[in-house]
Amino acid sequence: QDPWEAAAKDFQNRCVFLLVRDGENIYQVCSPVESHLGAHTLFPERDEQDALFRGFDGSRITFRDVAYTDRLRAHEKMALHYKRFLILCCGLDQRERLFGEFYDRSSNINFISMDFQEKYCRFIHDADGTGLLSDPEADTRPSLESYIKQANQHLRSGSRVFCEWRQVVNPVTAPGAAKDDSGNGYRGHSFTVDFVKSRSTSVAYQKNEEIYVDVPVVQHTYSRNAKSDKREFNAKVCLSKFRTSDSLGYLCLDTVKSADLEYYIHNRRIRANHLYYIRLFKELAALLKLEETHEEQYRSKMLAALNAGNIGDENDRVAAVDKTIQTWRCANRGASLQSGLEDEKQWKALLAMMDLIAWRGHASIPQIECYCEQLGNSPLRLVVMPNGKLGLYVAPRAEERNDAAEKHKWAIRVVLSLTRTGVKEVSRSWALVNELSVSECTLKEWPLVDEWKGLKSVFESYDRKLKALADIELGRETLKRLNPSNQEGLSELAELWINAFEEMNFYRPTGGIVQKPVMMIPIGLIVDREEWSYLYLGTRGSAVEYIYQNLNDKALKARVAHRLISNYEVKEGKLDNLANKKTSLGLFCTKQRPDMAPFSADRNIETYGPDFGVNHAVLTHMVSFKSQIALIQQEADRGLHRLFTIASNLVSSAGELLIDQLLGDAARDADEPVDILEVVINPAPTGEPGAKLKKNGETFWHKHWCDLCKPGTEESLALSHIHAPDHVITRTSFSSKEDAILFVLKTMPQARKYEKDFFRDNDFDVPDGIIERWIDR
């Protein structure tokens, strides 16, 4: 850019102009008046006039002071400067009607007069925060962020949602309508469809535990040899996966009113980031206002019914009508109020619901509290349900709770009917006590509800939790079948494997390779933060080898081998591999259940290993499932958000895990007893390390380790290469090596087995008589 041109533009940028907005009309007003070009405010600040008559030392300058004349002249000059602004605005108003029609022009009132300014003008001092428009509702209304959050917390199946489709649709929320596009620097994605409307209302629904809405779209396809084709359909948008955006993506309408939106539209205090919400709020406010106008006659009919029956407090009847409509509409998937009043059955349901909300529900509270006392359950919350009945949440008694897998989160929701003598229980179910719920109108909450309100479970429902706990109890019988001494059980597993193999390779896509069923035996549940999964014992690809090698029935073994090998094009070596391949059972996790239990014929099943809390090198020392389960339990106990539950029938009355016994694996129990010599080196009184190597006198930096040795081994053997005057050696005996290693890992979570060159220059061999040495890293 030319330097002269740049300098001219910079000078122009420093010039002052007026920015005038009348609704959505925005104007720039430039003035040639020299004093206007350097002005920094449109009208005097609160302290500006007083500052002219204040001395350098802060004293007040009066007409008796010598400087008063100069200060008075400066004040008159300042007043003239601001008066010119008023004259400019007056001319723009008279000639251009630039500010709109905001006063009666026939009154001949002087624009520049003080009376006009006091009546029609509001001077807002942004610099010092004074003179702001009064906002009597500011203390009673939530902030904009809180209002949006509270409105969207009501989102559930059946809710009406107003969406800004270009904000809420992306490759994550709607892969059928958008795709990743790294070339699009603004969004990072592009749309594969055109939206019928950029913003519209949709009714939410639930699918696979996620909340979705449908958006009408049009997709155009083009072909070189054929005419273009246009396809109209509804694309699915997952609101549960929507995160943040430059503008508000959606707003749940269950509790939103046009008056609320207009407050936030016109409130100056919250307009710092108005581009985020203003467009959606304006369009939505207009739609809701039309809806409210259309529904006024129906609301009046409902209010008239309350007045005619003299039901409830007169001052609370309008609110009762609003609550009834909110509850009914959410339960009826956003249906219009007109359809509810024109249908005789729906009208009666509305009247019954309104009667409970306005009066009868509150009047029944003493009888309900008496009912809870007889029941032995503490009341939590009384609600009116969409079916026009009373619902009562009560806390379950101690014997009714189930804390397995996670702490009990569900309350009991009792449906009640009112009788002449009190209340009668109709039905009951387990339910979470939601923080907010528009589908139920809350009449009363007892103090204990705070302990239950807002609790969330990793399980979809209490029934799902009970089903998962029941599933893991079934694993014991299958484990017995895997025992080589149980040939009948192995034969049954072989037949089941053949069926699963045929299903997987003959009736389902294979991807061009021979597929092997996954053997999955549920033995426990693992909860990690907001997810849960089954813990399975089994194998992904070696089930057939395990069965074949442990089966004695030659005819059945031949059938298994033929079924497997006949599917391979190259059969050489397959039988030898089947008979001799080393097999092992392991532990893995997934939320999926086997479709042909205990086998899964799903080749796309996803599994992952449990968190043992140790590296693979340490895990290789844990042969028995007793030790592996102990590591999982130990790691779960260490985490704040992890829980682990083993099937109750896999643990003896003495607390011993029975899996290895059920499998009949003698090698897992063949360990001999061992002792642990735990060594702790205390520092010298001078603060220096307390141990030195005997071979060269150099410092030995490790202060804590454990030696595995045979029972009765001399404790001095642990320090045979080290000179440590101040030390403590503790002996602990164990029935097996694995139990000893578990103790080491619990005592030293970062322990690592000693290996050659562990100490580099100060290397020495483990003393004879010590089986293994584990060092704390």
N, C-alpha and C positions, 0 to 999 in steps of 0.2 A: 504493500500500500504506500502511496505517495506521502512523504512526511508532512507536506503542507496540508494535504487533505486530511490526514490523521489528526493534525493539530486543530484543524477547524472543527472536526467532529468531536474531539475531546472538549473543546470550548462549548460546543452546542450541548454536550452531555451534562455540563456543569450548570447550564441554565435551569432555572426553576419554572415549572409549569403546574397548572392545576389539573388534578385528576378528578373528574366528576362522574358518579355512577347513579343512574336512575333505573333501578331494577336491573335488567340485563343490558341496558344501554350505557356504554362507557365512552366518555369524551375526554380529549386532551385540550386544555385551554392555555394558549401562550399569550404573553403580554409584553409589549415593548417598554413598559414603564421600568425605569432603571432600578428603582427600589424593589420591584417585584422579582427581578432577576437574581438578586442575592438573598432573598428572604428564606428563612428556614422554618417558619411556622405561618399558618394562615391567620391566626389571631394571637394576641399576647398570652404568654404563659402566666401562671398564677403569681409567680415571684418577679416577673419581668419589670413591672412598674415600680414595685418597692425597691428593686435593686438600683434604680436610677437615683433614688434619694437615700442611698446608704453609703457612708464614707468608707475609706480603706480600712479603718479600724472597726468597722461594723456599726458605728454610731449613726443616728438618724440626722439627716440634713434638713433643717427647717428654713423658713423664710428669713430668719435672722442671720443665717450663715452666708458668707461671701459666695460660696459655690452654688447657692440656691438658684441664681438666675441661669447659670449654664445648665444646671440639671433640669430646670423647668423647660428650657428651650429644647433640650434633648427629648423630654417627655412629649412636647407638642409635635416634634418631628416624628416620633414613634407613633403617636396617635394618628397623624396624617397618613403615615405609611399603611396602617391597618384599615383606616377609613377608605383608602383607595381600593383595597381589596373588596370592601363592602360595596363600593360604587361599581366595581367591575362585576360583582355577582348580581347586583341589581339590574345592570344593563343586560346581562345574559338572561336573566329571568324575564325581563320585560320584552326583549327582542326575540329570544330563541325558545322561551319556555323550557330552558335547559334542565331545570330541577323538577319538572312536572307540575301538576296541579296540587299544591299542598296548602293553599290558603284561599280565602274568598277575595277575589280581585275587585269585586264591587264595593268593598269596604273602604277603598282608597287609603289603606294603611300604608305608612311610609316604611319601605324596606329597610332603610338605614336607622330607623328609630329604635330606641331601647325597648319600647313596648312590643314591636314586631319580633325582635330578637328573643325576648323572654318568652313569647307565646309560641313561636314557630321554629326556633333554632335551638340546637343542643350542641354546646361546645365541649368536645371531648379532648382532654389533655392526655395524650398517650405518653408524654415524657414523664409526668409526675403521677399519673394514675388517678387524677381528680376529674370530676365532672363526668364520669362515666354514666351511661344510662342506668337507671335504677333497675334492679332485678330482684324483686321480693321473693321469687321462687327459687333463687340460687341455693338457699340452704336446705330446701326440701327435695330438690331434684338431684338425681345422681349426675356425675360427670358424663360427657359424651361416651367415653370409653366404657364406663360402667353400664350405661344404658344399652349400648350395643351388645355388650357381653351378657347382660341379664336377659335381653330379648332372645339372643341365640342359644342361651342355656335351655330354653323351652323346646328346642328342636327335637322332634320325635316323629315316628310314623304317624301320618295324618295331619301334621302341621302344614300350614300354608307358608311358603317361602317366596320372597321377592328377590330375584337374582339379577345381577349385572353379569350377563353371560360371558362377555369378553374378559372379565376378571376372574370368574370362578372356574372357567373351562381351561384346562391345561392337560398335558400328556399324562399326568398322574391322576387327576380327578376324572377325566373323560378321554381315555385313549382312542375311542372311536370317533372323536371330533377334533383332536389335536395331535400333533407329532412334534418331536424334538427337531429344532432347526437352529444349528449353531450359527448360521449366517444371519439370523434375525437377532441383532444385538440388543434390541429393545426388550423383547420378551424372552428370547431363547427358544421359542417354539412358534409354530404356525398352525393355523386352523385348516382342517381338511374339509370343512363344511361351511355353509353360510347360515347364520341365525335368522329365523323368520322375524324375530324381534330382538333388539339388543338388550332389552330388559322386560321381564314378564314374571307372572306369579305361577308357581308350580306347587303341587302337593307332594310332600315327602313320603317315602315308603322305605321299609327296611328289607335288606337282602344280604344274607351272609354276615349278619351282625353289623352291617354298615348302613348309613342313611343315604338314600339316593333321591334325586329329582330327575324328571325328564324335561328335555329342552327340544322344542320343535326346530328341526334344521332342514336344509335343502343341500343336496350334494349333486354337483354337475360332473358328468363324465364325458370325455371327448375322445373321439376316434377319428383317425385319418380317413377311414373308408366308410364311416357311417355317421349318421346325424348324432348330435350331442344328446345325451340322455339326462333327465333330471329326476332325482329320486327324493321324495320327502319322507322323513321318518323322525322318530323321537330318539335322541341320543341320551344315554344314561350318564349322569354326573354324580360322582360320589362326594357329597359335602363333608363326610367324615375325614376325607383325605385333604381337604382344602386347608391351606395354611394362611399366609399373609399375602397381601398384594398392595399395589400403590393406591388403590381405591377399595372401598367397601365392597366385598364380593356378594354378600347376601344378607338378608335380614329376615328372621322368623317373625311372622305377623301375629302369632297367637295372642300377644299382649300389647301390640302396638296400636296407637290411636293417632289420627291426623293431628290433633292438638299437641301431642307430645313431639311429633316431628317438626311442626311449625315452630315450637319453642326453640328447638336446637338449630333450626334454619336461621332464625332471626336473632339469636342470642350472640352478642358481640364477643363475650368473654371466651367462648369456645371456638372462635372462628380462625384459630391459628393455622389449622390444617384442613380448611373447608373443602379443598378439592378431593379429599379422601371420601367424603360422604355426601356433599351437598347435592350433586346431581341425582343420586338415587333417592335421597330424602325428598327432594322437590317433586319428582314424578310420583313417588309412592304416596306422599301427602295428598296430592290431587286425586289419586285413585281411591284412597281410603275415604276422602271427603265425599266423593260421589257415592261410595258404598254406604256410608253412614246416612247420607241424605235419603237414599233409596230405602234403607232399613228403618227409618224413623217411624213410619206408620206401624211396623211390626213391633218395634220396641214400645211404642205407645200402647199397643194392644196388650203386651205383657205387663206393662206398668199398671194399666187399667184393671187387669185381673187381680193384681196385688191390692190395689186400692179398694176394689169391690169387696174383696174378702177381708179387708182390714188386717192383712197379714204383715207382721213385722213392724219395726219402727218406720214411720213415714219418711224420716230423713235418710234411711238406709235402703230404701226400695230401688232407687235408680242404680246403686252399686250392686244390688242383688241381681237386677236384670243383666247388667254387664257381665258379672261372674257366670251367670247361667249360660249366656250366649257363648262366652269363651270356652267353657267346659263342653258344651254341646257341639260346637263347631269343630273343636279339635278331635272329638270322638267320632265325628261323622266326616272326617277327611275334607274339611274346608267347605262343606256344603253351605249353600246360601240360606239365610234365615227364612226367606220366603218359603222354601221347600219344607222347612220344619213346621211352619205355622199352617200351611195348607194341608199337610198330611195329618189326619186325625190322631193316629197313633203317636206320631212325633210331637204333636201339640200337647197331648196328655203327658208325655215324658217330660217335656219342658215345664209344664205346670207343676208336676211332682218334684222336679229338681229345684224349681224356683221356690216352692213351698218349704223344702228342707233348708235351702240356703238362707231364706229370709227369716224363718222363725222356728219351724218344727225341729230342725237339727240342733239348734242351740238349746231349745227347751228340753231336749232329751239327755243332756249331758249328765245330770245327777243320776238318772237310771243307768247310764252307760258306765259311770264310775262304780256304781254298786255291782254291776255285772262283772267288771274287771276284778273287783275284790273277791267275788265268789269264784272266779276263774283262776285266780292266783297269778295273773299276768299284769304287768304294769302298763297302763295306757300310754301311747306315744302321740298319736295324731288322729283326729276325727275329720273325715272328708265326706263330701258328696260325690258319688261316682257318676259317670255319664249315663248309667242305666237308671238313674233316679233313686238309687238306694244309698244308705249310709255305709261307709267303709271305715273300719277302725283298725289302726295299726297298734299292735301290742308287742311288747318285748317277750321273746320266748323265755321260758324258765330254764334253769341250768340243765335239767335233764333233757330238754328239747333241743339243745344246741349241739352242733357237730363241728368241733374245731380241727378235725383232720384236714390235712393239706393246707388249710389257712384258717385264720380265726373266723368264727361264725359272723356273717354280715347281714343275714336276712331276718327281718321281723315277720310276724304273722299278721296278714291282712284278713280281718274277719268282716264278712258282709252281713249287715244287720237289717232286720225289718222291725218297725215300731209296732207295738201292740198296745192294747188298753192298759195292760198291767206293767209294761216296761219294754224290754227289747228281746228279740229272739235271733239266735244265730242261724243264718241261712247256709253259709259255706265259709270255708277258710282256705288260704293259700299262703305260700311263702313269697315275700316281695321285699325289695330294697326300698328304703325310705329316701325318696329323692329330695334333693335340696329344694328344687322348684318343680312344680308339675301343674301345667295348665289343664291337663285332662282330668284333674281332680280339684275340686274347690275345698280348700282347707277351712274348717269351722273352728277348730281349737287344737292347740298343741300343748302337751304337758312338758315340764322341764326335762324329763329324761330323754326326750326326742333328740336333744343335741348330741347325745352319745351315739345315736344311730343314723342321724341325718347325713346324707352325702356319702355314706360308705359305699365303696365299690369292690366288686369281686372279680377275680380273673376268670371265674366260671360264668357262663352265659345265664345260668339260673341255678337255683338250689337243686332242682331235679337233675340237672346236668352234672353237678358235683357228686350227688349220690350215685348216679350212673357210672361215673368215672371210678369212684371208690369200689363199686360192685365189680367193675371190669377187672381191676387188679387182683381181686380175690379169686378170680377164675384161673389165674396163672399156675397155681399150685398143682392142679391135676395134670396140666400139660408138662410141667417140669418132671413129674413122676414118669411120664412116658419116655423122656429122654434118658432115663437110667438104663444102662446096658443090661442090667439084670431083669428089666421089665420088657421081655421080648414081645409080649402081647401089645404093650403100648407102643413100642417101636414099629410094629407091623401096622398098627392103626395110623401112625404118622406117615409111614411109607405110602399107604393108600391115599391119604390126604394130599401128600406131596404130588403124587401122580396126577390127581384131579386138578390141582392148582397149576401144575406145569402144562397140562393140556389146555386148560383155559387160557393161560398166558400166551402160549405159542400157536394155538390153532384158531382161537376165536377173537384175539385182540391184536392190534398192531405190534410188531416186534422190532421195527426199525432195521430189519435185515440181519439181526443177530439172534442167537439162541438166548432166550430169557430164562432166568432162574428165579423161582419164587423166594421171597424174603420170609424167613421164619421169625415171628414176633410173638413173644410171650410176655404179657404185661405183668410187672411185679411191683410197680410203684408209680408215684406222681411227683413231678418236679415243678415248682412254681418259681419263676424268675421274673421279678418286677410285675409287669402286666400280662404275662403270658404263662400258660401252663402246658405241660405235655406229659405223655406217658413215658415211663422208663421201661424199656423192653429188654429182655434177655433173649438172645437169638443170634442170627447171622444173616448177612445180606446175600452172600453167594455160596456158602459152603454147607447149607442145610442137607443137600443130597449126599455129600461126602460123609457127613457125620452119621446120617441114618444108614448109609450103605456099609460103612466100616464097623458099625456096632450091631448090625442086624445078622442073625444066624440063619434065617429062613433063606435057603439058597434059591428056591423058585422065585420068591418075592424079590430077592436081590437081582436076579436075572431080569425080571420085569422092569425094575427101576433103572438098571443099566441100559436095557434096550430102549426104554422111553427117552432117556437122555441122549444116548449116543446116536440113535437113528436120526436125530434132527441136525447133526453136524454133517457137512459135506466132506470134511476130512476127519475120518474116524480113528486114524492111527494115534495111539498113545492115550486115547480118552479113557479106556477101561483101566489102564495102569494108573492114570491120574486119579480116577474115581476111587480106586482101592488104596492108594498110598499117599495121597495128598494130605499134608498135615492140616488138621482142622481144629478150630477152637471156637468156643462160644464167647460172646462179648455183650456189652451193654451199649445201648443207643437210645435216643429219644426221638419222638415225633408225636404230634397230636392226632395223627391218623390211626384208624383201627384197621386190622387186617380184614380184607373182604372175604377171605376163605380160611378163617381161623383154624390153626394158628399160622397160616401162610397168607401173604399178600401177593396177589397177581397183578398189582399195579406197578408197571415198570418205571413210572415217574414218581414213585413215592420218595419223599425227601426225609432224610434222617440226619441226625448230628450226634456227636458224642457228648456225654454229660461232662460237667465241669468237676474234675477230680481235685483241682487245686494244686497239682504237682506236674512236673514235666514228664515227658514220655520215658526218659531214662529211669526215673523213680518208679513210674507205673509198671515197668516191665518186671519189677520185683514182686508185684502184687498178683499172684496167680489165682488165689481163691476169690470167689465172689464176696465172701465175708469181708475181706480186706478192701475190695473195691467199693462195696457199699459203705463201709466205714469212712472211706475218703470222701465219698459224695456227701455223706451226712456231716462230716467235719467241715467241708467247704460251705455247705448250706448254713450251718450254724454260725460260720464266720461272717456271712453276708447279711446285710440289713434287709434286703429285699428277696431273699431266697428261702424256700421252704422245701422240705423233702419228706415224703411219706412212703413207707414200705408197706406192702400188704400185710395185714395183721396175722393172717394164717401162715406167713413165712417166718414168723418169729415165735420161738418157744416161750413157755411161761416164765422161764429164767432169763429171757431177753436175748437168747442166742439165735443168730440167723440160721435158717434151715436149708438154704438153697443148695449148698454144697452136698449136704446129706441126701437131699432129694435127687440130685443128679447122680449120686453114687460115684463121685470122682475121688478115688482113694488117694491119688497123687496130691490132691489139694490138702489132705489132712496128714500127709506123711512127714511133716516137719518135726524135728526133735526140739526139746526145750532149749532155750538159750537165756543168757543173762545179758543185761545192758550195764556197762560201766560208764556212767555219765561223769565227765571230768569238767570241772570249772576251775580256771586259773585266776587267782586274785592278783591285782597289781601290787607292786612293791610299795613300801611306805613312801618312797620318794615320788611316786606317781608313774614310774617307768613300768614297761611291760614286765610281768612277773615270771616269765619262762624264757629259758635259753636252751639252744641245742647243745647236747653233750659233745658232739663230734667236732664243733668248731667255735662254740661259745657265742654264736650269733643269736640275735633276738628271735624268739618264736612268737609270732604275732597272734596266733589263734588262742582264744580264751575259753572256748566251749566246744566240746565234741562228745560223741557217744561211740563206744566200742562194743560190738557184738562178739560174745565169746561163749564158750561152753560153761555150763554151771560149775562153780567152784574155782574158776580161774583166779589167780592171784591179782589183786587190784594194782599192785606195783607194775604189772606188765603194761598198763596203759601209759606209764610215764618212763618206759625203758629207754627212750631216746631223748628225753627232755629233763632238764633240771628246773624244778618249780618248787621253791621252799613253801609257798603259801598256796595250797590247793585243796579242793574238796572232791572226793570221789564217792558217788552214790551208786549202789548196786540195786538193780531191779530184775526180777525173774519173770520169764514169759514162757508160755507153753509152746510157742512156735516162733520162727524167724519173722513171719509176716506181722505177728502181733507186736514184736519188738520194733520193727520198722515203723509201724503205725504210731507207737509211742514216741519214736524219734521225731517223726513229722509233726506230731502234736506239740512236742517240747520245743522243736526248732523248725518252724514252718518253712524256712529257706534252706533246710539241710540238703547237703549233696554228698554223695558217696565219694570217699577218697579214692583217687586214681593216681597212676604214675605221673610224675612231673606236676603234681598238684601244687607243691611248694616251690617249683622251679629250682633255683640254685640251692635251696635248703631241703632238697628232696631226700626222703628216707623211706624205706620199706615199712609196711605195717608189721609190727612185731609178731613173731611166731606165737601162735596161740590165740591171736585176735582174728576172728572170722572176717569182719568188715569194720571199717571206721567211717563214721558220718560226721562231717564237719559243718558247723553253722557258718553260712556265708555272711 
